[in-house]
Amino acid sequence: LGGVLFIDEAYLLANKENKGDYGKDAIGVIMKAMEDHRDDLVVIVAGYDEPMNDFIESNPGLKSRFAIKIKFEDYNAEELYQIFESMVRAGDDHLDERAAELAKMHFNHMHQERDKNFGNGRDVRNVYEKLFRLRSERLSRSHEGYWDAGPGAEDLSTFTAEDIMKLE
């Protein structure tokens, strides 16, 4: 009480597929708390459009309790790239010049080809994590069989065009 209850992917509470789960009970408890503590509790539910519509329709009392609907548009290609750049910087990594150009093209393509399951920032994080693995594979191949000290600090922190081109 006195705070905010944020429920992401709230539609999972109304999942009709899982018989015997406690989703419907949880919805009932949340609705009662919203009614009994309307001055002390804010409840925000979030999720993808279609499943959230099903969630709101799953119980007659939900629609009136969640009267305000805010739709957040998908990030555009430039915003996706900016999120990616911030992840790269936060990881103390960087992109060589050609890799930066190819990454922008990749996020433009990702945005153009998005579907109803597009994950926005989650998809960007997946790209970053995949690039991390691709870079590791590239570095391990490039130093296979050598008795030298291995890749230098610059190599270990740089994403190259080769890495970006291996993204699907």
Secondary structure, DSSP 8 states (H G I E B T S, - for coil): --EEEEEETGGGGG-SSSTT-SHHHHHHHHHHHHHHTTTTEEEEEE--HHHHHHHHHTSTTHHHH-----------HHHHHHHHHHHHHHTT-EE-HHHHHHHHHHHHHHHHT--TT--THHHHHHHHHHHHHHHHHHHHHHTTT--S--S-HHHHTEE-HHHHHT--
